């Protein structure tokens, strides 16, 4: 597959998207966060019309979020977990990933630049 480096998001861009999402939806899932990032890429026109070259033949397809973008998204989520801004689960019944919730709203506000 042929990916262009300029199509991938930076870790800072991904973190900003995640933090904005969490400030609106403090109870969410990793899948919902992935959709937010995918939506952003669609709006920028970066996930459509990619061409894969196999044995000299071009085959167009719709690009999904790149492995690099997913890796960076996972890095951001781990950073937020390690800093104890978010925790796994959304209540006593669902205490595991892929569900997450904001447990430190003050730290999250700091990341968004809000007073």
C-alpha positions in Angstrom: 0.0 0.0 0.0 1.1 3.5 -0.7 0.6 6.1 2.0 1.8 9.6 2.0 3.5 10.8 5.2 1.7 14.2 4.9 -1.7 12.4 5.3 -0.9 11.2 8.8 -1.8 13.4 11.7 0.7 14.5 14.3 0.5 13.2 17.9 -0.4 16.8 19.0 -3.3 17.0 16.5 -4.6 13.6 17.7 -4.3 14.5 21.3 -6.2 17.8 20.7 -9.0 15.9 19.0 -9.2 13.4 21.8 -9.2 16.1 24.5 -11.9 18.0 22.7 -14.0 14.8 22.4 -13.5 14.0 26.1 -14.5 17.5 27.2 -17.8 17.0 25.5 -18.2 13.3 26.1 -16.4 12.4 29.4 -17.9 8.9 29.1 -16.9 7.4 25.8 -15.2 4.5 24.0 -12.0 4.1 22.1 -14.1 3.3 19.0 -15.9 6.6 19.3 -12.5 8.4 19.6 -11.3 6.5 16.5 -14.5 7.7 14.6 -13.7 11.3 15.6 -10.2 11.0 14.2 -11.6 9.3 11.0 -14.2 12.0 10.6 -11.5 14.7 10.8 -9.5 12.9 8.1 -12.6 12.6 5.9 -13.3 16.3 6.3 -9.8 17.1 5.3 -10.2 14.8 2.2 -7.4 12.6 3.4 -9.0 9.2 3.6 -10.6 8.9 0.2 -9.2 8.1 -3.2 -6.0 6.4 -2.2 -4.4 4.1 -4.8 -2.7 0.9 -4.1 -0.1 -0.3 -6.6 0.2 -4.0 -7.0 2.5 -5.5 -9.7 2.2 -2.3 -11.8 -1.6 -2.2 -11.6 -3.3 0.7 -9.8 -6.3 -0.2 -7.7 -8.2 2.7 -6.0 -9.8 2.2 -2.6 -11.0 4.3 0.3 -8.2 4.8 2.9 -9.0 4.1 6.5 -7.1 5.6 9.4 -3.5 4.6 8.9 -1.7 2.3 11.2 0.5 5.2 12.2 -2.5 7.4 13.1 -4.0 4.5 15.2 -0.6 4.0 16.9 -0.4 7.7 17.8 -4.0 7.6 19.0 -3.2 4.6 21.2 -0.1 6.5 22.5 -2.3 9.5 23.4 -4.8 7.3 25.2 -2.0 5.6 27.2 -0.6 9.0 28.0 -4.0 10.1 29.4 -4.3 6.9 31.3 -0.8 7.1 32.8 -1.5 10.7 33.8 -4.7 9.6 35.4 -6.9 12.0 33.4 -8.9 9.1 32.1 -9.6 5.6 33.6 -10.9 2.4 32.0 -14.6 1.7 32.1 -17.7 3.7 32.4 -19.3 2.4 35.6 -19.3 -0.5 38.0 -20.6 -2.9 35.4 -18.2 -1.9 32.6 -14.8 -1.4 34.2 -12.6 -2.4 31.3 -11.5 -1.0 27.9 -12.7 -0.1 25.3 -14.8 2.1 27.6 -13.1 5.1 29.2 -14.2 8.0 31.4 -12.6 11.3 32.5 -11.7 11.1 36.2 -9.7 14.3 36.5 -11.6 17.2 34.9 -9.1 19.8 36.1 -6.2 18.1 34.3 -8.4 17.8 31.2 -9.3 21.5 31.3 -5.6 22.3 31.6 -4.9 20.3 28.4 -7.7 22.2 26.6 -6.3 25.6 27.8 -9.5 26.4 29.7 -9.2 28.3 33.0 
